[in-house]
Amino acid sequence: QAAVVPTAGGQLWIFGGEFASPNGEQFYHYKDLWVLHLATKTWEQIKAPGGPSGRSGHRMVACKRQLIIFGGFHESARDFIYYNDVYTFNLDSFTWSKLAPAGMGPAPRSGCQMSPTPEGNIIIYGGYSKQRIKKDVDKGTLHTDMFLLKAEGAGKEDERWAWSRLSPSGVKPTPRSGFSVAAAPNNRCLLFGGVHDEEEEESLEGDFFNDIYFYDIGKNRWFPARLKGPKSEKRKRRRGRQAEAEAAGEEELQLPPPQGPLEIVKEVVTEDGTVMTIKQVIPGAAEDQDRSGSEEEEEEEEGGALGQAVEPCPRCSAMVAVKHGLLYVYGGMFEVGDRQVTLSDLHSIDLHRLDGWKVLLETDPKTQEWLEESESDEEEDDVEGAEGGEEEEESSEEESEDEEGEQQHPAVQPGEAQPQYLARTEQHWLRLARSHMGPEAKDKKVLKVAHAMAKTFYEDPI
């Protein structure tokens, strides 16, 4: 997770995350804290005791000279754990604090929405968690509840925090995980995209989204964004005066509102013949009968969904940011069968006008490189020590296996910098990566994985 603060010409703070093996079977969860000084483009690692354990799927926001972290998960080869703890990092004293808010808070989860309010409070919505039903059978839960983490006596030494449950009105987002959030104009926050997984014991089918929902913080209500069609198809509104179009003698094109959902399907054929089907469902007017008719909703309804472009395609885990009322959406991923497609496209939309997406950079599916899974379990064991796991949640059996794996890797010499370590041991990691990925893997991809494994081992060899 990353958060930006304006200090000293701008700082980008990053905490935690994960490194995954190419076959997606093994993870290393980080608990390090870094800051990128944007003015000088230099990285600095901040070492402070008492922070959260290693994790990914957590959420972090900057609020009132603090970084606030909530939730996340840690996964090893044999077990997993989800969190609902809250930590703050003081940007003035560079110290961690674990909060103990009063009241009943959210259940453990990852991938939720976390948004600060202008008053210095925190909103938590949704998320995902899973629990073990029986051996080798897990059940996933999509959370749709909403909470407010309120700071009482904010800014004071005796600052206290308390949870309260929110019950917003309006049209709420459909259940999903992997959505992206950002602060929006007019005291709102927005939610974009995500995925709803249909889980069976032997399969996992994902329904991906590319819609936008707004949450009005002041009114405590949700409503979906209604994108307007092309100008020639817009129904012009009259607020007690003749429309300018009629005054100019233009003929207004009347279009009936859509009565049901409009489904658009686009198929893309990749280089190796795989057909990727991108499906987009645009809600119809009939699904929006419970809206109250407030001013902002009238603006959303001004034009129908007719004529809306397919771009951006439905996705989860996209990066989003809002600048001068423009929402930017970059990348993300969706799945086609058993393949994950990683996107690198860039889109924008004016949140005030909502008059259609602009494609700033397209993704060419033919440039996708597919990583093949390892065919040997023994090869997976070879890299277990390098990719590691968080010692706090690993069993003693796993720790001993990690130690055995680490003994096979070149030790970091005292005072040795990472570039020197990589130069000295690169051939070892290349052989290890090649044996794990197979002879058909591309050299560039093997080199990338080898360097990542070496970096992971260098930073935390124990």
C-alpha positions in Angstrom: 0.0 0.0 0.0 1.1 3.5 -0.8 0.1 7.0 0.4 1.3 10.4 -0.7 1.9 13.4 1.7 3.0 17.0 0.6 5.9 17.1 3.0 9.3 18.4 1.6 8.2 18.6 -2.0 6.1 15.4 -1.8 6.7 12.0 -0.2 5.4 8.6 -1.3 5.1 6.2 1.7 4.9 2.4 1.1 4.3 -0.4 3.6 4.2 -4.1 3.2 3.0 -6.2 0.3 4.1 -9.5 -1.1 6.4 -11.2 -3.5 4.8 -14.3 -5.2 6.6 -17.1 -6.9 5.9 -17.4 -10.7 3.4 -20.3 -10.1 1.5 -18.3 -7.5 1.9 -21.1 -4.9 4.3 -19.4 -2.5 4.4 -15.9 -1.0 6.7 -13.7 1.0 5.0 -11.0 3.0 6.9 -7.8 3.8 6.7 -5.6 6.8 9.1 -2.9 5.8 8.4 0.8 5.5 9.9 3.0 2.8 9.5 6.6 1.7 10.3 7.9 -1.8 11.3 11.6 -1.7 9.7 12.9 -4.8 11.8 16.1 -5.0 15.0 14.2 -5.2 13.6 10.8 -6.5 15.5 8.9 -3.8 14.3 6.0 -1.6 14.8 5.8 2.1 14.0 2.8 4.3 12.5 3.9 7.7 13.3 1.4 10.5 11.0 1.8 13.5 10.0 -0.9 16.0 6.5 -1.9 16.9 4.9 -1.9 13.4 2.4 -4.3 11.9 3.5 -7.9 11.0 4.2 -8.8 7.4 1.1 -8.8 5.3 -0.6 -7.9 2.0 -4.1 -6.9 1.2 -4.0 -4.3 3.9 -5.1 -0.7 3.4 -3.3 2.5 4.3 -4.2 6.1 4.2 -2.5 9.4 5.2 -4.6 11.4 7.7 -3.6 14.3 9.9 0.2 13.7 9.8 -0.3 10.0 10.3 -0.3 6.8 8.2 -3.1 4.6 9.3 -3.0 0.9 8.4 -5.9 -1.6 8.7 -6.4 -5.3 8.1 -4.8 -7.5 5.5 -3.7 -11.1 5.4 -0.7 -13.4 5.7 -0.6 -16.7 3.8 1.9 -19.5 4.0 2.1 -22.9 2.3 -0.1 -24.5 5.0 -2.2 -21.8 6.6 -3.5 -18.2 6.3 -4.6 -15.5 8.7 -6.7 -12.3 8.2 -6.3 -9.2 10.4 -8.5 -6.4 11.7 -5.9 -4.6 13.7 -5.2 -0.9 13.3 -1.7 0.8 13.4 -0.7 4.4 13.1 2.7 5.8 12.0 3.4 9.3 13.2 5.0 11.3 10.4 6.6 13.7 12.8 8.1 11.4 15.4 8.5 8.4 13.1 7.0 6.0 15.6 4.4 3.2 15.4 1.4 2.8 17.6 -1.1 0.0 17.7 -4.6 1.4 18.4 -7.2 -0.3 20.6 -10.4 1.5 19.4 -13.5 1.2 21.6 -16.7 -0.4 20.2 -17.2 -3.4 17.8 -15.1 -3.0 14.7 -15.0 -4.9 11.4 -14.3 -8.6 11.2 -10.8 -9.5 9.9 -10.5 -8.9 6.2 -8.3 -7.7 3.3 -9.0 -5.6 0.2 -11.5 -3.2 1.8 -12.2 0.4 1.0 -10.4 2.8 3.4 -11.1 6.5 3.0 -10.2 9.5 5.3 -12.9 12.1 5.9 -12.1 15.9 6.1 -12.7 15.7 9.9 -9.9 13.2 10.3 -12.1 10.1 10.6 -11.7 6.8 8.6 -14.4 4.9 6.6 -14.0 1.2 6.1 -16.2 -0.6 3.6 -16.4 -4.2 2.2 -13.4 -6.5 1.8 -12.7 -10.2 1.6 -11.8 -13.0 3.9 -11.8 -16.8 3.9 -12.0 -19.5 6.5 -11.2 -23.1 6.6 -14.3 -25.4 6.4 -12.4 -28.7 6.4 -9.0 -29.9 5.3 -8.1 -28.3 2.0 -11.5 -26.7 1.7 -11.8 -22.9 2.2 -14.8 -20.7 2.0 -14.6 -17.1 0.9 -16.7 -14.2 2.3 -17.4 -10.9 0.5 -18.0 -8.3 3.2 -20.6 -5.6 2.5 -20.7 -3.8 5.9 -19.4 -0.3 6.6 -17.7 1.3 9.6 -16.5 4.6 10.8 -13.3 4.8 12.8 -13.6 8.1 14.7 -10.9 10.1 16.3 -12.0 11.7 19.6 -9.8 14.6 20.7 -7.9 14.4 17.4 -4.4 15.9 17.5 -4.2 15.7 21.2 -1.8 13.5 23.2 -4.8 11.6 24.7 -6.4 11.1 21.3 -8.8 8.1 21.4 -10.4 6.2 18.7 -13.8 4.4 18.5 -15.6 2.2 16.0 -19.2 2.7 15.0 -21.2 0.9 12.3 -22.7 2.9 9.4 -25.9 2.0 7.6 -25.8 4.1 4.4 -28.9 4.7 2.2 -29.1 4.8 -1.5 -28.0 2.2 -4.1 -25.0 0.3 -2.7 -22.3 -1.4 -4.8 -23.0 -5.0 -5.6 -20.8 -7.4 -3.6 -17.2 -7.5 -4.8 -13.6 -7.5 -3.9 -10.5 -6.1 -5.5 -12.1 -2.7 -6.2 -10.2 0.5 -6.2 -11.0 3.7 -4.3 -10.1 7.4 -4.4 -11.2 10.7 -2.9 -13.7 12.5 -5.2 -15.0 16.1 -5.5 -17.9 17.4 -3.4 -17.0 15.5 -0.2 -17.4 12.1 -1.8 -15.3 9.0 -2.3 -15.6 6.7 -5.2 -15.3 3.0 -5.9 -14.2 1.6 -9.3 -14.4 -2.0 -10.7 -13.6 -5.2 -8.7 -14.5 -8.8 -9.0 -17.2 -11.1 -7.6 -15.9 -14.7 -7.4 -18.3 -17.6 -7.7 -16.5 -20.2 -5.6 -17.0 -23.9 -5.9 -14.9 -26.6 -4.3 -13.1 -27.4 -7.5 -13.4 -24.1 -9.4 -13.4 -20.3 -9.1 -15.2 -18.2 -11.7 -14.9 -14.4 -11.5 -17.4 -11.7 -12.6 -15.4 -8.5 -13.2 -16.8 -4.9 -13.1 -15.9 -1.5 -14.5 -18.6 0.6 -12.9 -18.2 3.6 -10.6 -20.1 4.2 -7.3 -20.0 7.3 -5.3 -20.3 7.5 -1.5 -21.5 10.9 -0.2 -19.7 11.3 3.2 -22.0 14.0 4.5 -25.3 12.4 3.5 -24.1 8.8 4.3 -25.5 7.4 1.0 -24.3 5.5 -2.0 -25.3 6.1 -5.6 -24.0 4.7 -8.9 -22.4 7.0 -11.6 -24.5 7.3 -14.7 -22.3 8.0 -17.7 -23.8 10.2 -20.4 -24.0 9.1 -24.0 -22.7 11.1 -26.9 -24.1 14.7 -27.2 -26.3 13.8 -30.1 -28.1 11.2 -27.9 -28.4 13.3 -24.7 -31.9 14.3 -23.5 -31.7 18.0 -23.0 -33.2 19.3 -19.7 -35.2 22.4 -19.4 -35.0 24.3 -16.1 -38.0 26.7 -16.6 -36.6 28.1 -19.9 -36.4 27.2 -23.6 -33.4 24.9 -24.3 -30.6 26.6 -26.3 -30.9 23.9 -28.9 -34.5 24.8 -29.7 -33.6 28.5 -29.8 -31.0 27.7 -32.4 -33.6 25.7 -34.4 -31.8 22.4 -33.7 -33.8 19.2 -33.8 -33.7 17.3 -30.5 -33.2 13.5 -30.8 -35.5 11.8 -28.4 -34.4 8.3 -27.2 -36.3 6.0 -25.0 -34.6 5.2 -21.7 -33.2 1.7 -21.5 -35.6 -0.6 -19.7 -33.2 -3.3 -18.7 -29.5 -4.0 -18.5 -27.5 -3.5 -21.7 -24.8 -6.1 -22.2 -21.8 -5.4 -24.5 -19.5 -8.3 -25.4 -16.1 -7.8 -27.0 -13.8 -10.6 -28.0 -10.0 -10.3 -28.5 -7.9 -13.0 -29.9 -4.3 -13.3 -28.5 -1.2 -14.3 -30.4 -1.5 -17.9 -29.4 -5.2 -18.2 -30.4 -6.7 -17.7 -26.9 -10.0 -15.9 -27.1 -10.5 -13.3 -24.3 -14.2 -12.3 -23.9 -14.7 -9.0 -22.2 -18.3 -8.6 -21.0 -19.7 -5.3 -19.7 -23.2 -4.9 -18.2 -24.7 -1.4 -18.1 -27.6 -1.1 -15.7 -30.9 0.0 -17.1 -33.3 2.6 -15.8 -35.5 0.0 -14.3 -32.8 -0.9 -11.8 -32.7 2.6 -10.4 -36.2 3.2 -9.1 -35.2 3.6 -5.5 -33.2 6.8 -6.1 -34.5 9.9 -4.3 -34.2 12.4 -7.2 -31.7 14.7 -5.4 -29.7 17.1 -7.6 -26.6 15.1 -8.0 -28.6 12.0 -9.1 -30.5 14.1 -11.7 -27.1 15.0 -13.1 -26.2 11.3 -13.2 -29.4 10.4 -15.0 -29.2 13.3 -17.5 -28.1 11.0 -20.2 -28.8 7.3 -20.6 -26.1 4.7 -20.9 -26.7 4.3 -24.6 -23.6 4.8 -26.7 -21.2 4.2 -23.9 -17.8 2.8 -25.0 -16.6 -0.6 -23.8 -13.4 0.9 -22.5 -12.1 0.5 -19.9 -12.8 -3.3 -19.8 -13.9 -4.8 -16.5 -11.1 -5.4 -14.1 -9.9 -5.6 -10.5 -6.9 -4.3 -8.6 -6.6 -1.2 -10.9 -4.6 1.9 -9.7 -6.8 5.0 -9.5 -6.2 8.7 -8.7 -8.2 11.9 -8.9 -6.7 15.2 -10.0 -8.6 18.4 -10.8 -11.9 16.4 -11.0 -10.5 13.8 -13.4 -10.4 10.2 -12.5 -7.4 8.2 -13.9 -7.5 4.4 -14.0 -4.4 2.5 -14.8 -3.9 -1.2 -15.3 -5.4 -4.0 -13.2 -6.1 -7.5 -14.1 -8.9 -9.9 -15.2 -9.0 -13.6 -15.8 -9.7 -15.7 -18.9 -10.2 -19.3 -17.9 -7.1 -20.3 -15.9 -5.1 -17.3 -17.2 -4.6 -14.0 -15.5 -4.4 -11.0 -17.9 -2.4 -8.1 -16.6 -3.4 -4.7 -18.1 -1.2 -1.6 -18.8 -3.8 0.7 -20.2 -4.6 4.2 -19.0 -8.1 5.9 -19.0 -9.6 9.1 -17.6 -13.1 10.5 -17.1 -14.3 13.9 -16.0 -16.2 13.3 -12.7 -18.1 16.5 -13.0 -19.4 15.8 -16.5 -19.3 12.0 -16.7 -19.6 12.4 -20.5 -17.5 9.3 -21.4 -14.1 7.7 -20.9 -11.0 8.9 -22.7 -8.4 6.3 -23.7 -5.0 7.7 -23.0 -3.0 4.5 -23.5 -4.2 1.2 -24.8 -3.1 -2.4 -23.9 -2.2 -4.6 -26.8 -3.2 -8.2 -25.7 -0.7 -9.6 -28.2 2.2 -8.3 -26.1 1.1 -10.4 -23.1 3.7 -12.9 -21.9 2.4 -16.1 -20.3 4.2 -17.6 -17.4 3.9 -21.4 -17.3 3.5 -23.2 -14.0 6.3 -25.4 -12.7 5.7 -29.0 -13.3 7.6 -30.3 -10.3 6.8 -30.0 -6.7 10.5 -30.6 -5.9 11.4 -27.5 -7.9 9.0 -25.5 -5.8 10.7 -26.7 -2.6 14.0 -25.4 -3.9 13.0 -21.7 -3.7 11.0 -21.9 -0.5 13.8 -20.5 1.6 14.3 -17.6 -0.8 10.6 -16.6 -0.9 10.2 -17.3 2.8 7.2 -16.5 5.0 6.5 -14.5 8.1 8.1 -16.1 11.1 5.3 -15.1 13.4 2.6 -17.2 11.8 4.7 -20.0 10.4 4.9 -23.4 12.2 8.2 -24.7 13.6 8.1 -27.3 10.8 8.0 -24.6 8.2 10.7 -22.6 9.8 13.0 -25.6 9.8 12.3 -26.2 6.1 13.0 -22.5 5.4 16.3 -22.8 7.3 17.3 -25.9 5.2 16.4 -24.0 2.0 18.4 -20.9 3.1 21.5 -23.0 3.7 21.7 -23.6 0.0 21.9 -19.9 -0.9 25.0 -17.7 -0.8 25.2 -15.9 2.5 25.2 -12.1 2.6 28.7 -10.9 3.7 29.0 -8.2 6.4 28.7 -4.7 5.0 27.9 -6.0 1.5 25.5 -3.8 -0.5 22.7 -5.3 -2.5 24.2 -4.6 -6.0 27.5 -6.2 -4.9 25.6 -9.2 -3.5 23.6 -9.6 -6.7 26.7 -9.3 -8.9 28.5 -12.0 -6.9 25.6 -14.5 -6.7 23.6 -13.8 -9.9 24.5 -17.1 -11.5 23.2 -19.0 -8.5 19.9 -17.3 -8.6 19.7 -17.7 -12.4 20.2 -21.4 -12.1 17.6 -21.6 -9.4 15.0 -19.6 -11.3 15.6 -21.6 -14.5 15.2 -24.9 -12.7 12.0 -23.6 -11.2 10.5 -22.1 -14.4 11.6 -24.7 -16.9 13.6 -24.6 -20.1 10.8 -22.9 -22.1 10.7 -19.8 -20.0 12.1 -16.6 -21.7 15.5 -15.5 -20.6 14.3 -12.0 -19.7 11.6 -13.4 -17.5 14.0 -15.8 -15.8 16.4 -12.9 -15.1 13.6 -10.8 -13.6 12.5 -13.6 -11.2 16.1 -14.4 -10.3 16.8 -10.8 -9.3 13.6 -10.7 -7.3 14.5 -13.8 -5.4 18.0 -12.5 -4.7 16.6 -9.2 -3.5 14.1 -11.0 -1.2 16.9 -13.1 0.3 19.3 -10.2 0.7 16.7 -8.1 2.6 15.6 -10.8 5.0 17.9 -13.8 4.9 16.6 -15.2 8.3 
